[in-house]
Amino acid sequence: MNQLMSDKRTIFFLVAPGSLILISMIIFPIGMSIYYGFTDWGGIGDYNFVGLENFKNIIFNDEIFSTSLINALLLTVATILIQHPIAIFLSILITHCGRWEKVLRTILFIPAIISIVVTAKLWASIYNPQYGLLNNVLESIGLSALKQDWLGNPDIAIWSIIVVTMWQGFGYAFLLYYAGLKGVPDELYEAAKIDGANPFQLYLQVVIPLLAPMMRVAVIIAVIACLKQMEVVYLMTGGGPGNSTQLLGNYLYQTAFSSAQYGYGNAISVLFVIVVLIITVVLNKFLKRDVGEY
């Protein structure tokens, strides 16, 4: 083995396929996006180099980009502060459901395996102001004053989108925490009970701290997924009304392909990647914690 690994030709042939894929599928497209981000290309025909003009416009003058970024951050915060605590609570609850455990965990994971197109159409029907289930339920329980045009009101449309996105991605968060709970040895539960810990103390002081590595993975995955979210907005509102539900991915797509501003769209994509990298690095540093072994 040592002789094999010391042969430079062998090493080259082993590394070359993966390196070619990395260069052609990741490095080269990113490089081209950066290159076109400095141009005014519309996707077809000639183009001119405009230097940093696209980036300046995006950062200082593009209100839609700012709205898209704020909406993406709202979705991220809501996912971490609402979806994940609920996922942790239900994963703990289901581990005590006996023979119903397998059935319940399957039901909770169902939204994650439903086609995003089906999910979008389903929730669009639920939100419909005329015949939608949500407004009908509110009316039937005497809360007609709360009836809304959930996707047509600029003040609440983004929150409606956030609910759909969190519902659709709930299964993955639940599965991660459920798997983490299943990895905690029974001996730790028994030792905590012998020491006099009640159920609340058991989970708050013993189990949840041991889930810290899984939480770190789940939060980072959730943040990246929220920042690049596009499909729900594209299928349900197209970014409207009045760009109030725009997210970065959808705005990038509309700018580059629908508005034929390919150079400007690539500048958005470059800033998009930078934002994701910065947030990921900060999260990794903030969430890094040595919880020991069990």
C-alpha positions in Angstrom: 0.0 0.0 0.0 2.8 2.4 0.9 4.5 1.7 -2.4 1.2 2.3 -4.3 0.6 5.6 -2.5 4.1 6.8 -3.2 3.7 6.4 -7.0 2.8 9.9 -8.2 1.3 8.6 -11.4 -1.1 6.4 -9.5 -2.0 9.3 -7.2 -2.7 11.5 -10.2 -5.0 9.0 -11.9 -6.9 8.4 -8.6 -7.4 12.1 -7.9 -8.0 13.3 -11.5 -11.6 12.2 -11.9 -12.8 13.8 -8.7 -10.8 16.9 -9.4 -12.2 17.2 -12.9 -15.8 17.0 -11.6 -15.0 19.6 -8.9 -13.5 22.0 -11.4 -16.2 21.5 -14.1 -19.2 21.4 -11.8 -18.3 23.9 -9.1 -15.2 26.0 -9.6 -15.7 26.8 -13.3 -19.4 27.8 -12.9 -18.6 30.0 -9.9 -15.8 31.6 -11.9 -18.1 32.3 -14.8 -20.7 33.8 -12.5 -18.1 36.1 -11.1 -16.9 37.0 -14.6 -20.4 37.8 -15.9 -21.3 39.6 -12.7 -19.0 42.4 -14.0 -20.9 42.7 -17.3 -24.2 44.0 -18.5 -24.9 40.9 -20.6 -28.5 40.0 -21.2 -27.9 36.3 -21.9 -27.7 36.7 -25.7 -25.5 38.9 -27.9 -22.7 41.3 -27.1 -22.0 42.7 -23.7 -19.9 45.3 -22.0 -17.8 45.3 -18.8 -19.3 47.6 -16.2 -16.9 46.8 -13.3 -18.4 47.0 -9.9 -21.5 48.8 -11.1 -23.8 45.8 -10.7 -22.6 45.1 -7.2 -23.0 48.7 -6.2 -26.5 48.8 -7.5 -27.4 45.6 -5.6 -26.0 46.7 -2.3 -27.0 50.4 -2.3 -30.0 50.8 -4.6 -31.8 47.5 -5.1 -34.7 47.5 -2.7 -36.0 44.2 -4.0 -32.7 42.5 -3.1 -32.9 44.0 0.4 -36.4 42.7 0.7 -35.4 39.3 -0.5 -32.5 39.1 2.0 -34.7 40.3 4.9 -37.4 37.7 4.0 -34.8 34.9 3.8 -33.5 36.0 7.3 -37.1 36.0 8.6 -37.6 32.5 7.3 -34.3 31.4 8.9 -35.1 32.9 12.3 -38.6 31.5 12.3 -37.4 28.0 11.3 -34.8 28.0 14.1 -37.0 29.5 16.8 -40.3 27.8 16.0 -39.8 24.7 13.8 -36.8 23.3 15.6 -38.1 23.5 19.2 -41.4 21.9 18.0 -39.3 19.2 16.3 -37.3 18.5 19.5 -40.5 18.4 21.6 -42.3 16.0 19.3 -39.3 13.8 18.9 -39.1 13.5 22.7 -42.8 12.9 22.9 -42.9 10.2 20.3 -40.2 8.1 21.9 -42.7 7.5 24.7 -45.6 6.5 22.5 -44.9 2.7 22.6 -46.4 0.8 19.7 -47.6 4.0 18.1 -44.1 5.4 17.7 -43.4 4.0 14.2 -46.8 5.2 12.9 -46.4 8.7 14.4 -42.9 9.3 13.2 -44.0 8.2 9.7 -46.9 10.7 9.7 -44.6 13.5 10.8 -42.2 12.8 8.0 -44.8 12.7 5.3 -44.7 16.5 4.4 -41.0 16.1 3.6 -41.6 13.5 0.9 -44.6 15.2 -0.7 -43.7 16.9 -4.0 -43.1 20.6 -3.6 -45.5 21.3 -6.4 -48.3 19.3 -4.6 -47.4 21.1 -1.4 -47.6 24.5 -3.0 -50.9 23.8 -4.7 -52.4 22.3 -1.5 -51.5 25.3 0.6 -52.6 27.8 -2.1 -56.0 26.1 -1.9 -56.0 26.3 1.9 -55.2 30.0 1.7 -57.7 30.8 -1.0 -59.8 33.8 0.3 -63.1 32.5 -1.3 -63.2 28.8 -0.8 -60.0 28.1 1.2 -60.1 25.8 4.3 -58.4 28.3 6.6 -61.0 31.0 6.1 -63.9 28.5 6.3 -62.6 27.2 9.6 -62.2 30.7 11.0 -65.7 31.5 10.0 -67.1 28.2 11.4 -65.7 28.9 14.9 -66.8 32.5 15.0 -63.6 34.2 14.0 -64.7 35.7 10.8 -62.9 39.0 11.6 -59.6 37.1 11.2 -60.3 36.0 7.6 -57.7 37.3 5.2 -56.4 37.1 1.7 -53.5 35.2 3.0 -51.4 35.4 -0.2 -52.7 38.7 -1.5 -52.1 40.9 1.5 -48.5 42.3 1.3 -48.4 42.6 5.1 -49.0 38.9 5.8 -48.1 37.1 2.6 -44.5 36.4 3.6 -45.7 34.9 6.9 -48.0 32.6 5.0 -45.1 31.5 2.9 -43.0 30.9 6.0 -45.6 28.6 7.5 -45.7 26.5 4.3 -41.9 26.3 4.1 -41.6 25.3 7.7 -44.4 22.7 7.3 -42.7 21.2 4.2 -39.3 21.0 5.9 -40.5 19.9 9.3 -39.9 16.2 8.6 -36.1 16.6 8.1 -35.6 18.5 11.3 -37.8 16.0 13.2 -35.8 13.1 11.8 -32.5 14.5 12.8 -33.5 15.1 16.4 -35.3 11.8 16.6 -32.2 10.0 15.4 -30.1 11.9 17.9 -32.4 10.9 20.8 -32.2 7.3 19.7 -28.4 7.5 19.9 -28.5 8.4 23.6 -27.7 5.3 25.6 -30.3 4.0 28.0 -27.7 3.9 30.8 -27.7 7.7 30.9 -31.5 7.8 31.4 -31.2 5.3 34.2 -28.3 7.1 35.9 -30.2 10.4 35.8 -33.3 8.8 37.3 -31.2 7.2 40.1 -29.7 10.6 40.9 -33.2 11.9 41.4 -33.8 13.8 38.2 -37.4 14.4 37.2 -38.4 14.1 33.5 -38.0 17.8 33.0 -34.5 17.9 34.5 -33.6 14.6 32.6 -34.2 16.2 29.2 -33.2 19.7 30.0 -29.9 19.0 31.7 -28.9 15.6 30.3 -30.5 14.7 27.0 -30.7 18.1 25.2 -27.1 19.0 26.0 -26.1 15.7 24.4 -28.0 16.6 21.3 -25.8 19.7 20.8 -23.8 18.2 17.9 -27.0 17.1 16.2 -28.5 20.6 16.8 -25.5 22.1 15.2 -25.9 20.0 12.0 -29.7 20.6 11.9 -29.4 24.4 12.3 -26.7 24.8 9.7 -28.7 22.6 7.2 -31.8 24.6 8.0 -30.1 28.0 7.5 -28.6 27.0 4.1 -32.0 25.6 3.0 -33.8 28.7 4.1 -31.4 31.1 2.4 -31.6 29.2 -0.9 -35.4 28.6 -0.7 -37.1 29.3 -4.0 -39.7 26.8 -5.0 -42.5 27.7 -2.6 -42.4 31.4 -3.6 -42.1 30.6 -7.3 -45.1 28.3 -7.3 -47.4 30.2 -4.9 -46.8 33.9 -5.4 -44.0 34.5 -7.9 -42.6 37.0 -5.4 -45.7 39.1 -5.1 -47.8 40.9 -4.2 -45.5 43.8 -4.8 -42.3 41.7 -4.3 -43.3 41.3 -0.6 -42.6 37.6 -0.7 -39.4 37.7 -2.7 -36.6 35.4 -1.6 -33.1 35.5 -3.0 -33.4 32.4 -5.1 -36.6 33.5 -6.8 -35.3 37.1 -7.4 -32.1 35.7 -8.9 -34.1 33.5 -11.3 -36.4 36.3 -12.3 -33.6 38.8 -12.9 -31.4 36.5 -14.9 -34.0 34.7 -17.0 -37.3 36.5 -16.9 -35.9 40.0 -17.1 -32.9 39.1 -19.4 -30.4 40.7 -17.0 -28.0 37.8 -17.0 -25.0 39.9 -15.8 -26.9 41.5 -13.0 -28.3 38.2 -12.0 -24.9 36.7 -11.8 -23.8 39.6 -9.6 -26.7 38.7 -7.3 -25.6 35.1 -7.3 -22.1 36.0 -6.2 -23.4 38.1 -3.3 -25.8 35.3 -2.5 -22.9 32.8 -2.2 -20.9 35.3 -0.1 -23.8 35.8 2.3 -24.4 32.1 2.7 -20.6 31.4 3.3 -20.4 34.2 5.9 -23.5 33.0 7.8 -22.3 29.4 7.7 -18.8 30.3 9.0 -20.3 32.4 11.8 -22.8 29.6 12.8 -20.0 27.0 12.8 -17.9 29.2 15.1 -20.9 30.1 17.3 -22.3 26.6 17.6 -19.0 24.8 18.0 -19.0 23.1 21.3 -17.3 20.1 22.9 -20.0 18.1 24.6 -17.8 15.1 25.2 -18.6 11.5 24.5 -21.3 9.2 25.8 
